[in-house]
Amino acid sequence: MTDFDATRAMFHLPDGVIYLDGNSLGPLPVAAAARVARTIGAEWGDMLISGWNRAGWMEMPARLGDRIGRLIGAEPGHVVLGDTLSIKVYQALASALEMTPGKRIILSDTGNFPTDLYMAEGLVRTLGNGYALKTVAPEDVAGHITDEIAVLMLTEVDYRTGRKHDMAALTAKAHAAGALAVWDLAHSAGALPVDVAGGGADFAVGCTYKYLNSGPGGPAFIYVAPRHAETARPALSGWLGHQAPFAFDLDYRPGQGVERMRVGTPPVLQMAALEAALDVWDHADIADIRARSVELSELFIREVEARCPDLALASPRDPQQRGSQVSFRFPDGYAVMQALISRGVIGDFRAPDIMRFGFTPLYLQPGEVIRAAEIMEEVMAGRLWDRPEFRTRARVT
Ligand SMILES: *Cc1c(COP(=O)(O)O)cnc(C)c1O
C-alpha cells in the first residue's frame, strides 16, 4: 500500500499553495536539486566529456525509458527518451504511415491536443501525394475507423475535459481495419494504469514533465511495439539513432529496436532531474494512485457542485471515463482561475471556457481538495474574480 504521506514528503511544495496543476507541470521532487547538482559538479564539472562513458549519460535514454516503460505496461527495452513530445508524435506517425502502404488517412479527434494535430498536418503536407488528416468528434472515433484509415492517432486522455478513450477497444478496431494505432499518453503516464502491450498499441508517446514530474522541458518518451521494433523506419534519422553513431558512416542504418528513435544529443541535466523524479515511483503503486485519484476527484466534484451552482462540470461524471483531472466550464473561467491562483489554488485555464484541475495523489491530500472548493465558493459567491487585473491574459494560461 502506497504511503501517501511519505510520497508527499518527497516533493517541494511551497507554503500556502494548493497545487492542482500537476497535470501540466509536476512539482519539484526534493531529491532532484541534489541529483542535478551532482550531474553538474561531479559529472560535467569533473569528468568533462568522459561523462558520456563514465557517468553513463549515453545509456540514460534507454535506462530511464525502461523505468517509464514499467509505468505504461511496456515490454522491457522498448521505450526510449528524448526530444519533446511534438517531435515524438511526428516520428511515431511518420513510421506508422510508412508501415501501412496504400492507405493515406490519419484519423484523430477534435479533443486531441493541438500540437499533435499540427505535427500531423505538417507531416501530410511534406508527404503530399494524397495524405490527409481527418478529425472527428471524440465520441465518433470508433464509427470512423474504416478500411481507408492508415493510422489512428489519439491521445488517451483529453487535455481539456479529462475524457478517456478505450485504448484496447479502439486499437483492436483499428487493427481489424488494417490500420496502426499511435497513442499519446501525455495525460496518462503516471496518472493511471496503462497497458500498451496488453492494449495492442503499435506506437505510444508521452511527456515526462506532467504526472512524471521531470521539470520544465523534460524529455518525451516513445514506445515501439516489439513486433515493429526492427522494421519501423525513423523519419528523423539522426546520428544517435544510427546503428553505430561513432563509426561516422555516410549512410544511415537504423539502430537496434527502439534505439533508432533517438535523434540527437540527449538532455543530460533534464534526465538527471527525471531520474530523481522516477525514484519517487519506487515508493508508489499505480493502482493505489488511481484509486486515490478517483477518490480525490469525486470529492472535488461533490464539494464544488454543492458550493458553486454556476459552474458546469465539463468532465465525464463516471470516474472510469476520466483520467486524473476534472474541468468546469464558466464563461469568465480565465478570470476565476486568476482569482483562485491569487488565493493560492493553482489550476489552469484552457480556451474558451475550461477551468482545469489535476489530481495527483503523490502529493495532494483530501483536506486540500476541500479547502480548494471552499476558496472557489468564496470567489464565485463574492464575484471576487470580476476585477480588471484578473482579466488580463498572460502569455501562458
Ligand atoms: C502536453 C502535451 C503535449 C506537449 O508537447 P511538447 O512538445 O512537449 O510541448 C503534446 N501533446 C499532448 C497530448 C499533450 O498533452
The ligand as an SDF file (V2000), in Angstrom:
LIG
                    3D

 15 15  0  0  0  0  0  0  0  0999 V2000
    1.3660   18.4000  -23.0780 C   0  0  0  0  0  0  0  0  0  0  0  0
    1.0980   17.7900  -24.3940 C   0  0  0  0  0  0  0  0  0  0  0  0
    1.9640   17.9940  -25.4740 C   0  0  0  0  0  0  0  0  0  0  0  0
    3.1400   18.9040  -25.3550 C   0  0  0  0  0  0  0  0  0  0  0  0
    4.0990   18.6960  -26.3450 O   0  0  0  0  0  0  0  0  0  0  0  0
    5.5750   19.2870  -26.1870 P   0  0  0  0  0  0  0  0  0  0  0  0
    6.2270   19.0140  -27.4590 O   0  0  0  0  0  0  0  0  0  0  0  0
    6.1910   18.5710  -25.0070 O   0  0  0  0  0  0  0  0  0  0  0  0
    5.4500   20.7480  -25.8740 O   0  0  0  0  0  0  0  0  0  0  0  0
    1.6930   17.3300  -26.6570 C   0  0  0  0  0  0  0  0  0  0  0  0
    0.6080   16.5190  -26.7910 N   0  0  0  0  0  0  0  0  0  0  0  0
   -0.2520   16.3200  -25.7640 C   0  0  0  0  0  0  0  0  0  0  0  0
   -1.4160   15.4100  -25.9520 C   0  0  0  0  0  0  0  0  0  0  0  0
   -0.0510   16.9580  -24.5490 C   0  0  0  0  0  0  0  0  0  0  0  0
   -0.9080   16.7950  -23.5550 O   0  0  0  0  0  0  0  0  0  0  0  0
  1  2  1  0
  2  3  1  0
  2 14  2  0
  3  4  1  0
  3 10  2  0
  4  5  1  0
  5  6  1  0
  6  7  2  0
  6  8  1  0
  6  9  1  0
 10 11  1  0
 11 12  2  0
 12 13  1  0
 12 14  1  0
 14 15  1  0
M  END
$$$$
